[in-house]
Amino acid sequence: MKRLLLSLALLSSTAIAFAHGGLTHVMGVVAAASATTLDVKTTDGKLATVALDPSTKWMKGTSSITEGDVHTGDRVVIHAKPVNGKLIAVEVAVGAAKH
Amino acid sequence: MKLLFRLFLLVAVLVAGGAAAFIWYLRHAHAGVSARAQPTTVEASLATAMRSAATPAAVRNRTNPVPATAAALHEGMEHYADHCAVCHGNNGSGQTLLGAGMYPRPPDMRLPATQRKSDGELFGYIENGIRLSGMPAFGGAAGSTEDESWKLVVFLRHLPQLSAEEEQAMERLNPRSPMEMDEEKKEADFLKGSGTP
């Protein structure tokens, strides 16, 4: 039971967390953006690379945006699907605030 | 009398042989009773045909008493997002974490195989469930009213035309655990600029 509580506490404190729907959530700032990947410096200081997919949804608030609207320094929350050890972005939400 | 006995014996041998073959098939060709396998085409076709044949005509021939108004569609959508989407997905594709592990998998309800079914059949599946599948009965003791089930049928008919905006609106209606709600709040706050990036 103690181990379970410890695991839950660690999970809630990390910037890469597992959430419902089998998706992993990545929260941080865009360190680099290319046509195929986003590098994100997570809130706990680690670097996470998330692959992009033609079906990736891009959102800012409740509006749809495009990949070109995301820049280095933007705050992002990415919901990604783990596939063969890689993370593939299902949805990228971009914050109004800059780093 | 002797002929009758022989006939009975033949039927008994055939039934026992069939049962043995079925058990052999389950054990050796179908990974036991694991739900990870996909039903074979023959099994899926047989099950679908039997399900349709077993649906009473009185149920199949019922027509939806709820007119397909915007209000009925919206209520059906809300109910679906809360009760059905966890297995069927908001868009009806069946591509969900729970759906991926079911035997049989939930169907893609946008496709003709589901859309061709009568309103009464869809209503019957919602109200009474489907035996030996993951589909529970929502009517009767489960508490859903017939009116709610008919509104779900209205929404099921809309699935092939579901827009991205509607799907997004449904995500806000999906059930969430307290931990998920807390995580969503943290993410929303982060995107608004609070906390250290």
Interface residues (C-beta under 8 A of the other chain):
Chain A: L8 S12 A17 A19 H20 G21 G22 H25 M27 G28 V29 K41 T43 T62 S64 R75 V76 V77 A93 V94 G95 A96 A97 H99
Chain B: T96 L97 A164 Q168 R176 S177 M179 E180 D182 E183 K186 E187 F190 L191 K192 G193 G195 T196 P197
